[in-house]
Amino acid sequence: MSSPLDILANVTCASAMASRPVPRTPVIIFATEPLSNACQILANASITSAPVFSQADHSFVGFLDCIDILQLIVKQREHDFLDPWLDKLLAHQNIMDTTAGQVAALSPDRQFDSVSEDTTLDVVCRMLIGNKNEARVRHRLPVTDGTGSFKGVVS
């Protein structure tokens, strides 16, 4: 009898993404995008996060996640209880002047670790849960093709 991980070892990210009932165009938010526009992009796509791309550096800086945005909004009023990264972000500017790139780059545990299309889902599962030496748990991983182009997200 096969274990679930044995079954997932035979499924690649590319085949998992191709099996979606409705194919989705990957959503990318530019790092310079004002936070209000970035929120609208997430809402219009009915998603809770998207990778943030820096055109200046030609690289991804992280994910913009609804939880990060909620923390930013709620905790701005409770300035005494800010996480260090929020305190750093809000110390010198208004929340409305914040960009998607600033939030994604400062948010802890949002490192942009990607997987290739040919990565099997058992490997993805192990990456999502991390290991005993790694405190963080990932909720999603970007998928790239052989040229490094963003193809989608597995979660």
N, CA, C and O atoms as a GROMACS GRO file, in nm:
protein
  620
    1MET      N    1   0.084  -0.118   0.000
    1MET     CA    2   0.000   0.000   0.000
    1MET      C    3   0.089   0.124   0.000
    1MET      O    4   0.185   0.133   0.076
    2SER      N    5   0.055   0.218  -0.084
    2SER     CA    6   0.134   0.341  -0.097
    2SER      C    7   0.095   0.442   0.010
    2SER      O    8  -0.022   0.456   0.044
    3SER      N    9   0.196   0.510   0.062
    3SER     CA   10   0.169   0.617   0.157
    3SER      C   11   0.132   0.743   0.078
    3SER      O   12   0.161   0.752  -0.041
    4PRO      N   13   0.069   0.842   0.143
    4PRO     CA   14   0.038   0.967   0.074
    4PRO      C   15   0.163   1.032   0.013
    4PRO      O   16   0.156   1.086  -0.098
    5LEU      N   17   0.276   1.028   0.084
    5LEU     CA   18   0.398   1.088   0.029
    5LEU      C   19   0.447   1.012  -0.094
    5LEU      O   20   0.503   1.073  -0.185
    6ASP      N   21   0.428   0.881  -0.097
    6ASP     CA   22   0.465   0.802  -0.215
    6ASP      C   23   0.382   0.846  -0.336
    6ASP      O   24   0.433   0.857  -0.448
    7ILE      N   25   0.256   0.870  -0.313
    7ILE     CA   26   0.167   0.915  -0.421
    7ILE      C   27   0.209   1.053  -0.468
    7ILE      O   28   0.218   1.078  -0.589
    8LEU      N   29   0.235   1.145  -0.374
    8LEU     CA   30   0.275   1.281  -0.409
    8LEU      C   31   0.410   1.284  -0.480
    8LEU      O   32   0.439   1.378  -0.554
    9ALA      N   33   0.493   1.184  -0.457
    9ALA     CA   34   0.624   1.177  -0.522
    9ALA      C   35   0.612   1.156  -0.673
    9ALA      O   36   0.709   1.173  -0.746
   10ASN      N   37   0.493   1.120  -0.719
   10ASN     CA   38   0.470   1.098  -0.862
   10ASN      C   39   0.396   1.214  -0.929
   10ASN      O   40   0.360   1.205  -1.046
   11VAL      N   41   0.373   1.322  -0.855
   11VAL     CA   42   0.300   1.437  -0.908
   11VAL      C   43   0.392   1.559  -0.904
   11VAL      O   44   0.446   1.592  -0.798
   12THR      N   45   0.408   1.625  -1.018
   12THR     CA   46   0.491   1.745  -1.022
   12THR      C   47   0.406   1.870  -1.001
   12THR      O   48   0.283   1.866  -1.013
   13CYS      N   49   0.472   1.980  -0.969
   13CYS     CA   50   0.401   2.108  -0.955
   13CYS      C   51   0.331   2.145  -1.084
   13CYS      O   52   0.217   2.193  -1.083
   14ALA      N   53   0.398   2.123  -1.197
   14ALA     CA   54   0.338   2.156  -1.327
   14ALA      C   55   0.209   2.079  -1.349
   14ALA      O   56   0.110   2.137  -1.394
   15SER      N   57   0.208   1.949  -1.319
   15SER     CA   58   0.086   1.871  -1.341
   15SER      C   59  -0.023   1.910  -1.241
   15SER      O   60  -0.141   1.909  -1.276
   16ALA      N   61   0.015   1.944  -1.119
   16ALA     CA   62  -0.084   1.988  -1.021
   16ALA      C   63  -0.148   2.120  -1.064
   16ALA      O   64  -0.270   2.136  -1.054
   17MET      N   65  -0.067   2.213  -1.112
   17MET     CA   66  -0.123   2.342  -1.156
   17MET      C   67  -0.207   2.325  -1.282
   17MET      O   68  -0.307   2.395  -1.299
   18ALA      N   69  -0.168   2.233  -1.370
   18ALA     CA   70  -0.243   2.210  -1.493
   18ALA      C   71  -0.378   2.145  -1.466
   18ALA      O   72  -0.470   2.155  -1.547
   19SER      N   73  -0.392   2.077  -1.351
   19SER     CA   74  -0.517   2.007  -1.321
   19SER      C   75  -0.621   2.096  -1.254
   19SER      O   76  -0.730   2.048  -1.221
   20ARG      N   77  -0.590   2.222  -1.234
   20ARG     CA   78  -0.690   2.313  -1.175
   20ARG      C   79  -0.812   2.319  -1.266
   20ARG      O   80  -0.798   2.318  -1.388
   21PRO      N   81  -0.931   2.324  -1.207
   21PRO     CA   82  -1.053   2.328  -1.290
   21PRO      C   83  -1.054   2.449  -1.383
   21PRO      O   84  -1.096   2.439  -1.499
   22VAL      N   85  -1.010   2.563  -1.332
   22VAL     CA   86  -1.004   2.684  -1.413
   22VAL      C   87  -0.860   2.735  -1.407
   22VAL      O   88  -0.814   2.780  -1.302
   23PRO      N   89  -0.789   2.729  -1.520
   23PRO     CA   90  -0.651   2.779  -1.518
   23PRO      C   91  -0.648   2.926  -1.480
   23PRO      O   92  -0.733   3.004  -1.523
   24ARG      N   93  -0.549   2.963  -1.399
   24ARG     CA   94  -0.538   3.102  -1.354
   24ARG      C   95  -0.411   3.164  -1.408
   24ARG      O   96  -0.306   3.099  -1.416
   25THR      N   97  -0.422   3.289  -1.446
   25THR     CA   98  -0.303   3.365  -1.483
   25THR      C   99  -0.235   3.407  -1.354
   25THR      O  100  -0.299   3.466  -1.267
   26PRO      N  101  -0.107   3.377  -1.339
   26PRO     CA  102  -0.038   3.415  -1.215
   26PRO      C  103  -0.042   3.566  -1.192
   26PRO      O  104  -0.025   3.645  -1.285
   27VAL      N  105  -0.066   3.605  -1.069
   27VAL     CA  106  -0.071   3.747  -1.031
   27VAL      C  107   0.062   3.785  -0.967
   27VAL      O  108   0.110   3.717  -0.876
   28ILE      N  109   0.119   3.894  -1.016
   28ILE     CA  110   0.241   3.949  -0.959
   28ILE      C  111   0.213   4.094  -0.925
   28ILE      O  112   0.150   4.166  -1.002
   29ILE      N  113   0.261   4.137  -0.810
   29ILE     CA  114   0.248   4.277  -0.768
   29ILE      C  115   0.386   4.340  -0.774
   29ILE      O  116   0.484   4.283  -0.724
   30PHE      N  117   0.395   4.458  -0.835
   30PHE     CA  118   0.524   4.526  -0.842
   30PHE      C  119   0.556   4.592  -0.709
   30PHE      O  120   0.467   4.643  -0.641
   31ALA      N  121   0.683   4.591  -0.674
   31ALA     CA  122   0.728   4.644  -0.544
   31ALA      C  123   0.693   4.791  -0.526
   31ALA      O  124   0.674   4.835  -0.412
   32THR      N  125   0.683   4.866  -0.633
   32THR     CA  126   0.653   5.009  -0.625
   32THR      C  127   0.504   5.038  -0.614
   32THR      O  128   0.464   5.153  -0.599
   33GLU      N  129   0.423   4.936  -0.622
   33GLU     CA  130   0.277   4.952  -0.618
   33GLU      C  131   0.234   5.006  -0.482
   33GLU      O  132   0.271   4.949  -0.379
   34PRO      N  133   0.157   5.115  -0.479
   34PRO     CA  134   0.105   5.162  -0.350
   34PRO      C  135   0.021   5.052  -0.284
   34PRO      O  136  -0.044   4.973  -0.353
   35LEU      N  137   0.025   5.046  -0.154
   35LEU     CA  138  -0.044   4.940  -0.081
   35LEU      C  139  -0.193   4.935  -0.114
   35LEU      O  140  -0.250   4.827  -0.123
   36SER      N  141  -0.256   5.050  -0.132
   36SER     CA  142  -0.400   5.052  -0.164
   36SER      C  143  -0.426   4.984  -0.299
   36SER      O  144  -0.523   4.910  -0.312
   37ASN      N  145  -0.340   5.008  -0.398
   37ASN     CA  146  -0.355   4.941  -0.528
   37ASN      C  147  -0.328   4.792  -0.516
   37ASN      O  148  -0.397   4.710  -0.577
   38ALA      N  149  -0.227   4.756  -0.438
   38ALA     CA  150  -0.193   4.615  -0.419
   38ALA      C  151  -0.310   4.540  -0.356
   38ALA      O  152  -0.339   4.426  -0.394
   39CYS      N  153  -0.376   4.602  -0.260
   39CYS     CA  154  -0.494   4.540  -0.197
   39CYS      C  155  -0.604   4.518  -0.300
   39CYS      O  156  -0.670   4.414  -0.299
   40GLN      N  157  -0.622   4.613  -0.388
   40GLN     CA  158  -0.723   4.601  -0.493
   40GLN      C  159  -0.689   4.488  -0.590
   40GLN      O  160  -0.777   4.415  -0.635
   41ILE      N  161  -0.561   4.472  -0.620
   41ILE     CA  162  -0.517   4.363  -0.708
   41ILE      C  163  -0.549   4.229  -0.644
   41ILE      O  164  -0.602   4.139  -0.710
   42LEU      N  165  -0.518   4.214  -0.515
   42LEU     CA  166  -0.549   4.089  -0.444
   42LEU      C  167  -0.700   4.063  -0.444
   42LEU      O  168  -0.744   3.951  -0.472
   43ALA      N  169  -0.778   4.166  -0.414
   43ALA     CA  170  -0.923   4.150  -0.408
   43ALA      C  171  -0.981   4.114  -0.545
   43ALA      O  172  -1.066   4.025  -0.554
   44ASN      N  173  -0.936   4.182  -0.649
   44ASN     CA  174  -0.987   4.154  -0.784
   44ASN      C  175  -0.957   4.011  -0.829
   44ASN      O  176  -1.035   3.952  -0.904
   45ALA      N  177  -0.846   3.958  -0.784
   45ALA     CA  178  -0.808   3.821  -0.822
   45ALA      C  179  -0.862   3.716  -0.725
   45ALA      O  180  -0.844   3.597  -0.746
   46SER      N  181  -0.929   3.761  -0.618
   46SER     CA  182  -0.982   3.671  -0.515
   46SER      C  183  -0.873   3.582  -0.456
   46SER      O  184  -0.890   3.461  -0.442
   47ILE      N  185  -0.760   3.644  -0.423
   47ILE     CA  186  -0.648   3.572  -0.362
   47ILE      C  187  -0.604   3.644  -0.236
   47ILE      O  188  -0.635   3.762  -0.217
   48THR      N  189  -0.533   3.574  -0.149
   48THR     CA  190  -0.491   3.635  -0.022
   48THR      C  191  -0.345   3.676  -0.021
   48THR      O  192  -0.300   3.742   0.073
   49SER      N  193  -0.270   3.638  -0.123
   49SER     CA  194  -0.131   3.682  -0.130
   49SER      C  195  -0.082   3.671  -0.273
   49SER      O  196  -0.140   3.602  -0.357
   50ALA      N  197   0.027   3.742  -0.299
   50ALA     CA  198   0.089   3.737  -0.431
   50ALA      C  199   0.236   3.771  -0.416
   50ALA      O  200   0.274   3.845  -0.325
   51PRO      N  201   0.319   3.718  -0.505
   51PRO     CA  202   0.460   3.754  -0.500
   51PRO      C  203   0.480   3.899  -0.542
   51PRO      O  204   0.408   3.952  -0.625
   52VAL      N  205   0.580   3.961  -0.482
   52VAL     CA  206   0.612   4.101  -0.510
   52VAL      C  207   0.744   4.105  -0.587
   52VAL      O  208   0.845   4.049  -0.543
   53PHE      N  209   0.741   4.172  -0.703
   53PHE     CA  210   0.857   4.177  -0.793
   53PHE      C  211   0.916   4.317  -0.796
   53PHE      O  212   0.845   4.415  -0.815
   54SER      N  213   1.046   4.324  -0.776
   54SER     CA  214   1.118   4.451  -0.785
   54SER      C  215   1.171   4.466  -0.927
   54SER      O  216   1.259   4.391  -0.969
   55GLN      N  217   1.117   4.562  -1.001
   55GLN     CA  218   1.165   4.586  -1.136
   55GLN      C  219   1.307   4.641  -1.134
   55GLN      O  220   1.385   4.615  -1.227
   56ALA      N  221   1.341   4.716  -1.031
   56ALA     CA  222   1.475   4.773  -1.020
   56ALA      C  223   1.581   4.664  -1.006
   56ALA      O  224   1.689   4.673  -1.065
   57ASP      N  225   1.549   4.561  -0.926
   57ASP     CA  226   1.645   4.452  -0.902
   57ASP      C  227   1.623   4.332  -0.992
   57ASP      O  228   1.703   4.238  -0.994
   58HIS      N  229   1.513   4.333  -1.069
   58HIS     CA  230   1.475   4.220  -1.153
   58HIS      C  231   1.467   4.090  -1.073
   58HIS      O  232   1.515   3.985  -1.115
   59SER      N  233   1.404   4.101  -0.955
   59SER     CA  234   1.391   3.983  -0.870
   59SER      C  235   1.268   3.996  -0.780
   59SER      O  236   1.213   4.105  -0.762
   60PHE      N  237   1.227   3.883  -0.726
   60PHE     CA  238   1.116   3.882  -0.631
   60PHE      C  239   1.171   3.915  -0.493
   60PHE      O  240   1.276   3.866  -0.453
   61VAL      N  241   1.096   4.000  -0.419
   61VAL     CA  242   1.140   4.040  -0.285
   61VAL      C  243   1.064   3.968  -0.175
   61VAL      O  244   1.102   3.976  -0.058
   62GLY      N  245   0.958   3.898  -0.210
   62GLY     CA  246   0.879   3.826  -0.111
   62GLY      C  247   0.734   3.818  -0.154
   62GLY      O  248   0.701   3.839  -0.270
   63PHE      N  249   0.648   3.788  -0.058
   63PHE     CA  250   0.504   3.782  -0.081
   63PHE      C  251   0.437   3.896  -0.007
   63PHE      O  252   0.480   3.934   0.102
   64LEU      N  253   0.333   3.952  -0.067
   64LEU     CA  254   0.244   4.044   0.003
   64LEU      C  255   0.125   3.960   0.045
   64LEU      O  256   0.058   3.900  -0.039
   65ASP      N  257   0.099   3.955   0.174
   65ASP     CA  258  -0.003   3.868   0.229
   65ASP      C  259  -0.107   3.952   0.302
   65ASP      O  260  -0.074   4.052   0.366
   66CYS      N  261  -0.233   3.911   0.293
   66CYS     CA  262  -0.341   3.984   0.361
   66CYS      C  263  -0.317   3.995   0.511
   66CYS      O  264  -0.353   4.096   0.571
   67ILE      N  265  -0.257   3.895   0.571
   67ILE     CA  266  -0.228   3.899   0.715
   67ILE      C  267  -0.131   4.013   0.746
   67ILE      O  268  -0.147   4.083   0.845
   68ASP      N  269  -0.031   4.031   0.660
   68ASP     CA  270   0.063   4.142   0.680
   68ASP      C  271  -0.009   4.276   0.672
   68ASP      O  272   0.017   4.367   0.750
   69ILE      N  273  -0.099   4.287   0.576
   69ILE     CA  274  -0.173   4.412   0.557
   69ILE      C  275  -0.264   4.438   0.677
   69ILE      O  276  -0.270   4.550   0.726
   70LEU      N  277  -0.333   4.334   0.724
   70LEU     CA  278  -0.419   4.350   0.842
   70LEU      C  279  -0.338   4.391   0.964
   70LEU      O  280  -0.380   4.479   1.040
   71GLN      N  281  -0.223   4.328   0.984
   71GLN     CA  282  -0.137   4.366   1.096
   71GLN      C  283  -0.098   4.512   1.086
   71GLN      O  284  -0.100   4.585   1.184
   72LEU      N  285  -0.062   4.552   0.967
   72LEU     CA  286  -0.019   4.690   0.945
   72LEU      C  287  -0.129   4.789   0.980
   72LEU      O  288  -0.104   4.890   1.046
   73ILE      N  289  -0.250   4.760   0.937
   73ILE     CA  290  -0.363   4.850   0.962
   73ILE      C  291  -0.403   4.851   1.109
   73ILE      O  292  -0.414   4.957   1.170
   74VAL      N  293  -0.424   4.733   1.166
   74VAL     CA  294  -0.471   4.723   1.304
   74VAL      C  295  -0.366   4.773   1.402
   74VAL      O  296  -0.397   4.850   1.494
   75LYS      N  297  -0.243   4.730   1.384
   75LYS     CA  298  -0.140   4.763   1.482
   75LYS      C  299  -0.089   4.906   1.471
   75LYS      O  300  -0.020   4.954   1.561
   76GLN      N  301  -0.121   4.974   1.361
   76GLN     CA  302  -0.081   5.114   1.350
   76GLN      C  303  -0.148   5.195   1.462
   76GLN      O  304  -0.088   5.288   1.515
   77ARG      N  305  -0.269   5.159   1.496
   77ARG     CA  306  -0.341   5.229   1.604
   77ARG      C  307  -0.290   5.189   1.741
   77ARG      O  308  -0.301   5.266   1.836
   78GLU      N  309  -0.234   5.070   1.753
   78GLU     CA  310  -0.183   5.019   1.880
   78GLU      C  311  -0.031   5.024   1.878
   78GLU      O  312   0.035   4.922   1.896
   79HIS      N  313   0.023   5.141   1.856
   79HIS     CA  314   0.167   5.155   1.831
   79HIS      C  315   0.253   5.093   1.940
   79HIS      O  316   0.368   5.057   1.913
   80ASP      N  317   0.203   5.080   2.061
   80ASP     CA  318   0.281   5.019   2.168
   80ASP      C  319   0.303   4.869   2.148
   80ASP      O  320   0.394   4.812   2.208
   81PHE      N  321   0.221   4.807   2.065
   81PHE     CA  322   0.226   4.662   2.050
   81PHE      C  323   0.279   4.617   1.914
   81PHE      O  324   0.256   4.503   1.873
   82LEU      N  325   0.349   4.704   1.845
   82LEU     CA  326   0.396   4.671   1.711
   82LEU      C  327   0.507   4.567   1.712
   82LEU      O  328   0.594   4.567   1.798
   83ASP      N  329   0.500   4.479   1.615
   83ASP     CA  330   0.613   4.391   1.589
   83ASP      C  331   0.728   4.478   1.541
   83ASP      O  332   0.703   4.584   1.484
   84PRO      N  333   0.852   4.437   1.563
   84PRO     CA  334   0.965   4.521   1.523
   84PRO      C  335   0.964   4.562   1.376
   84PRO      O  336   1.000   4.675   1.344
   85TRP      N  337   0.923   4.472   1.287
   85TRP     CA  338   0.924   4.508   1.144
   85TRP      C  339   0.817   4.612   1.113
   85TRP      O  340   0.839   4.697   1.027
   86LEU      N  341   0.702   4.606   1.180
   86LEU     CA  342   0.599   4.707   1.159
   86LEU      C  343   0.642   4.841   1.216
   86LEU      O  344   0.619   4.946   1.156
   87ASP      N  345   0.704   4.837   1.332
   87ASP     CA  346   0.752   4.960   1.394
   87ASP      C  347   0.850   5.030   1.302
   87ASP      O  348   0.845   5.152   1.284
   88LYS      N  349   0.940   4.953   1.244
   88LYS     CA  350   1.040   5.009   1.152
   88LYS      C  351   0.972   5.071   1.030
   88LYS      O  352   1.012   5.178   0.984
   89LEU      N  353   0.871   5.004   0.978
   89LEU     CA  354   0.802   5.052   0.859
   89LEU      C  355   0.724   5.180   0.886
   89LEU      O  356   0.726   5.272   0.805
   90LEU      N  357   0.654   5.185   0.999
   90LEU     CA  358   0.565   5.297   1.027
   90LEU      C  359   0.633   5.415   1.096
   90LEU      O  360   0.572   5.520   1.113
   91ALA      N  361   0.757   5.398   1.136
   91ALA     CA  362   0.825   5.503   1.212
   91ALA      C  363   0.835   5.634   1.136
   91ALA      O  364   0.830   5.741   1.197
   92HIS      N  365   0.849   5.628   1.006
   92HIS     CA  366   0.876   5.750   0.930
   92HIS      C  367   0.775   5.779   0.820
   92HIS      O  368   0.800   5.866   0.736
   93GLN      N  369   0.663   5.709   0.818
   93GLN     CA  370   0.569   5.737   0.711
   93GLN      C  371   0.427   5.693   0.746
   93GLN      O  372   0.404   5.615   0.838
   94ASN      N  373   0.335   5.747   0.670
   94ASN     CA  374   0.194   5.714   0.681
   94ASN      C  375   0.169   5.581   0.610
   94ASN      O  376   0.234   5.550   0.511
   95ILE      N  377   0.076   5.505   0.662
   95ILE     CA  378   0.045   5.375   0.601
   95ILE      C  379   0.004   5.389   0.455
   95ILE      O  380   0.032   5.299   0.375
   96MET      N  381  -0.060   5.498   0.418
   96MET     CA  382  -0.105   5.517   0.281
   96MET      C  383   0.012   5.541   0.185
   96MET      O  384  -0.004   5.526   0.063
   97ASP      N  385   0.128   5.577   0.238
   97ASP     CA  386   0.246   5.598   0.155
   97ASP      C  387   0.332   5.473   0.143
   97ASP      O  388   0.436   5.475   0.077
   98THR      N  389   0.289   5.366   0.204
   98THR     CA  390   0.364   5.241   0.205
   98THR      C  391   0.347   5.169   0.071
   98THR      O  392   0.239   5.172   0.012
   99THR      N  393   0.452   5.105   0.024
   99THR     CA  394   0.443   5.028  -0.101
   99THR      C  395   0.439   4.878  -0.070
   99THR      O  396   0.476   4.834   0.039
  100ALA      N  397   0.393   4.803  -0.167
  100ALA     CA  398   0.388   4.657  -0.153
  100ALA      C  399   0.527   4.601  -0.127
  100ALA      O  400   0.542   4.508  -0.048
  101GLY      N  401   0.627   4.657  -0.192
  101GLY     CA  402   0.764   4.610  -0.173
  101GLY      C  403   0.815   4.632  -0.033
  101GLY      O  404   0.887   4.547   0.021
  102GLN      N  405   0.779   4.745   0.028
  102GLN     CA  406   0.822   4.772   0.165
  102GLN      C  407   0.763   4.670   0.262
  102GLN      O  408   0.832   4.620   0.350
  103VAL      N  409   0.636   4.641   0.246
  103VAL     CA  410   0.570   4.545   0.334
  103VAL      C  411   0.629   4.406   0.313
  103VAL      O  412   0.660   4.336   0.410
  104ALA      N  413   0.644   4.365   0.187
  104ALA     CA  414   0.695   4.230   0.158
  104ALA      C  415   0.839   4.212   0.204
  104ALA      O  416   0.876   4.106   0.252
  105ALA      N  417   0.920   4.316   0.188
  105ALA     CA  418   1.062   4.305   0.224
  105ALA      C  419   1.084   4.305   0.375
  105ALA      O  420   1.179   4.244   0.423
  106LEU      N  421   0.999   4.373   0.449
  106LEU     CA  422   1.018   4.384   0.593
  106LEU      C  423   0.951   4.274   0.672
  106LEU      O  424   0.988   4.246   0.786
  107SER      N  425   0.853   4.211   0.611
  107SER     CA  426   0.777   4.109   0.682
  107SER      C  427   0.864   3.987   0.710
  107SER      O  428   0.928   3.934   0.618
  108PRO      N  429   0.868   3.942   0.835
  108PRO     CA  430   0.947   3.822   0.865
  108PRO      C  431   0.883   3.698   0.804
  108PRO      O  432   0.762   3.695   0.780
  109ASP      N  433   0.963   3.598   0.779
  109ASP     CA  434   0.914   3.468   0.730
  109ASP      C  435   0.847   3.475   0.594
  109ASP      O  436   0.763   3.390   0.562
  110ARG      N  437   0.881   3.573   0.515
  110ARG     CA  438   0.821   3.581   0.382
  110ARG      C  439   0.928   3.568   0.273
  110ARG      O  440   0.912   3.617   0.162
  111GLN      N  441   1.034   3.500   0.308
  111GLN     CA  442   1.143   3.480   0.213
  111GLN      C  443   1.088   3.414   0.087
  111GLN      O  444   1.000   3.328   0.094
  112PHE      N  445   1.141   3.454  -0.025
  112PHE     CA  446   1.093   3.402  -0.153
  112PHE      C  447   1.172   3.279  -0.192
  112PHE      O  448   1.265   3.287  -0.272
  113ASP      N  449   1.134   3.165  -0.137
  113ASP     CA  450   1.192   3.037  -0.175
  113ASP      C  451   1.100   2.977  -0.280
  113ASP      O  452   0.981   2.958  -0.256
  114SER      N  453   1.155   2.947  -0.397
  114SER     CA  454   1.071   2.894  -0.504
  114SER      C  455   1.106   2.748  -0.534
  114SER      O  456   1.208   2.696  -0.490
  115VAL      N  457   1.016   2.685  -0.609
  115VAL     CA  458   1.038   2.549  -0.657
  115VAL      C  459   1.020   2.551  -0.808
  115VAL      O  460   0.953   2.639  -0.863
  116SER      N  461   1.079   2.453  -0.875
  116SER     CA  462   1.064   2.445  -1.020
  116SER      C  463   0.939   2.364  -1.054
  116SER      O  464   0.884   2.293  -0.970
  117GLU      N  465   0.896   2.377  -1.178
  117GLU     CA  466   0.777   2.305  -1.224
  117GLU      C  467   0.791   2.154  -1.211
  117GLU      O  468   0.691   2.083  -1.194
  118ASP      N  469   0.913   2.104  -1.220
  118ASP     CA  470   0.931   1.959  -1.212
  118ASP      C  471   0.952   1.907  -1.070
  118ASP      O  472   0.976   1.788  -1.050
  119THR      N  473   0.944   1.996  -0.971
  119THR     CA  474   0.953   1.954  -0.831
  119THR      C  475   0.829   1.870  -0.797
  119THR      O  476   0.717   1.908  -0.832
  120THR      N  477   0.849   1.760  -0.730
  120THR     CA  478   0.735   1.675  -0.694
  120THR      C  479   0.670   1.727  -0.565
  120THR      O  480   0.733   1.795  -0.484
  121LEU      N  481   0.544   1.692  -0.549
  121LEU     CA  482   0.466   1.745  -0.437
  121LEU      C  483   0.512   1.693  -0.301
  121LEU      O  484   0.487   1.758  -0.200
  122ASP      N  485   0.578   1.578  -0.296
  122ASP     CA  486   0.632   1.533  -0.168
  122ASP      C  487   0.742   1.628  -0.121
  122ASP      O  488   0.753   1.657  -0.002
  123VAL      N  489   0.823   1.676  -0.214
  123VAL     CA  490   0.927   1.774  -0.180
  123VAL      C  491   0.863   1.905  -0.137
  123VAL      O  492   0.907   1.968  -0.040
  124VAL      N  493   0.758   1.947  -0.209
  124VAL     CA  494   0.686   2.069  -0.173
  124VAL      C  495   0.631   2.059  -0.031
  124VAL      O  496   0.644   2.152   0.048
  125CYS      N  497   0.570   1.946   0.002
  125CYS     CA  498   0.515   1.926   0.137
  125CYS      C  499   0.623   1.941   0.244
  125CYS      O  500   0.601   2.005   0.346
  126ARG      N  501   0.738   1.881   0.219
  126ARG     CA  502   0.848   1.892   0.316
  126ARG      C  503   0.896   2.037   0.329
  126ARG      O  504   0.929   2.081   0.439
  127MET      N  505   0.899   2.109   0.218
  127MET     CA  506   0.941   2.249   0.224
  127MET      C  507   0.838   2.334   0.299
  127MET      O  508   0.874   2.425   0.373
  128LEU      N  509   0.710   2.305   0.278
  128LEU     CA  510   0.605   2.382   0.344
  128LEU      C  511   0.609   2.366   0.496
  128LEU      O  512   0.588   2.463   0.569
  129ILE      N  513   0.636   2.246   0.543
  129ILE     CA  514   0.636   2.227   0.688
  129ILE      C  515   0.770   2.258   0.752
  129ILE      O  516   0.779   2.272   0.874
  130GLY      N  517   0.875   2.270   0.670
  130GLY     CA  518   1.007   2.302   0.726
  130GLY      C  519   1.067   2.182   0.796
  130GLY      O  520   1.025   2.068   0.775
  131ASN      N  521   1.167   2.209   0.878
  131ASN     CA  522   1.230   2.102   0.955
  131ASN      C  523   1.258   2.150   1.096
  131ASN      O  524   1.231   2.265   1.130
  132LYS      N  525   1.311   2.063   1.178
  132LYS     CA  526   1.329   2.097   1.320
  132LYS      C  527   1.428   2.210   1.341
  132LYS      O  528   1.426   2.275   1.446
  133ASN      N  529   1.514   2.236   1.244
  133ASN     CA  530   1.610   2.346   1.256
  133ASN      C  531   1.556   2.478   1.201
  133ASN      O  532   1.622   2.581   1.208
  134GLU      N  533   1.436   2.471   1.147
  134GLU     CA  534   1.377   2.588   1.082
  134GLU      C  535   1.246   2.621   1.154
  134GLU      O  536   1.154   2.539   1.156
  135ALA      N  537   1.238   2.738   1.212
  135ALA     CA  538   1.123   2.774   1.294
  135ALA      C  539   0.998   2.805   1.211
  135ALA      O  540   0.886   2.789   1.259
  136ARG      N  541   1.016   2.849   1.089
  136ARG     CA  542   0.901   2.896   1.014
  136ARG      C  543   0.831   2.786   0.937
  136ARG      O  544   0.890   2.685   0.899
  137VAL      N  545   0.704   2.809   0.914
  137VAL     CA  546   0.622   2.723   0.830
  137VAL      C  547   0.577   2.809   0.713
  137VAL      O  548   0.528   2.920   0.733
  138ARG      N  549   0.594   2.758   0.594
  138ARG     CA  550   0.550   2.833   0.475
  138ARG      C  551   0.406   2.795   0.446
  138ARG      O  552   0.361   2.684   0.475
  139HIS      N  553   0.333   2.889   0.387
  139HIS     CA  554   0.195   2.862   0.349
  139HIS      C  555   0.181   2.843   0.198
  139HIS      O  556   0.083   2.788   0.150
  140ARG      N  557   0.282   2.890   0.126
  140ARG     CA  558   0.277   2.882  -0.020
  140ARG      C  559   0.419   2.891  -0.075
  140ARG      O  560   0.508   2.946  -0.011
  141LEU      N  561   0.437   2.835  -0.193
  141LEU     CA  562   0.567   2.842  -0.261
  141LEU      C  563   0.544   2.882  -0.406
  141LEU      O  564   0.457   2.826  -0.473
  142PRO      N  565   0.621   2.977  -0.455
  142PRO     CA  566   0.612   3.012  -0.597
  142PRO      C  567   0.674   2.902  -0.683
  142PRO      O  568   0.770   2.836  -0.642
  143VAL      N  569   0.618   2.884  -0.800
  143VAL     CA  570   0.668   2.785  -0.895
  143VAL      C  571   0.726   2.859  -1.015
  143VAL      O  572   0.663   2.949  -1.070
  144THR      N  573   0.848   2.820  -1.054
  144THR     CA  574   0.914   2.882  -1.168
  144THR      C  575   0.944   2.777  -1.275
  144THR      O  576   0.952   2.658  -1.246
  145ASP      N  577   0.962   2.824  -1.397
  145ASP     CA  578   0.999   2.732  -1.505
  145ASP      C  579   1.151   2.725  -1.516
  145ASP      O  580   1.222   2.781  -1.432
  146GLY      N  581   1.200   2.658  -1.618
  146GLY     CA  582   1.343   2.639  -1.636
  146GLY      C  583   1.422   2.768  -1.654
  146GLY      O  584   1.543   2.770  -1.630
  147THR      N  585   1.354   2.875  -1.696
  147THR     CA  586   1.422   3.004  -1.714
  147THR      C  587   1.411   3.093  -1.591
  147THR      O  588   1.464   3.204  -1.589
  148GLY      N  589   1.340   3.045  -1.488
  148GLY     CA  590   1.320   3.124  -1.368
  148GLY      C  591   1.197   3.212  -1.371
  148GLY      O  592   1.173   3.289  -1.279
  149SER      N  593   1.117   3.200  -1.478
  149SER     CA  594   0.994   3.279  -1.489
  149SER      C  595   0.887   3.224  -1.395
  149SER      O  596   0.872   3.103  -1.380
  150PHE      N  597   0.814   3.314  -1.332
  150PHE     CA  598   0.708   3.278  -1.238
  150PHE      C  599   0.592   3.215  -1.313
  150PHE      O  600   0.542   3.272  -1.411
  151LYS      N  601   0.549   3.097  -1.268
  151LYS     CA  602   0.439   3.025  -1.332
  151LYS      C  603   0.314   3.015  -1.247
  151LYS      O  604   0.204   2.998  -1.300
  152GLY      N  605   0.328   3.025  -1.115
  152GLY     CA  606   0.214   3.011  -1.026
  152GLY      C  607   0.259   2.983  -0.885
  152GLY      O  608   0.376   2.996  -0.851
  153VAL      N  609   0.162   2.945  -0.802
  153VAL     CA  610   0.188   2.921  -0.660
  153VAL      C  611   0.125   2.788  -0.620
  153VAL      O  612   0.014   2.756  -0.661
  154VAL      N  613   0.198   2.711  -0.540
  154VAL     CA  614   0.139   2.592  -0.478
  154VAL      C  615   0.125   2.621  -0.329
  154VAL      O  616   0.213   2.680  -0.267
  155SER      N  617   0.012   2.578  -0.275
  155SER     CA  618  -0.012   2.604  -0.132
  155SER      C  619  -0.081   2.485  -0.069
  155SER      O  620  -0.110   2.487   0.051
   0.00000   0.00000   0.00000
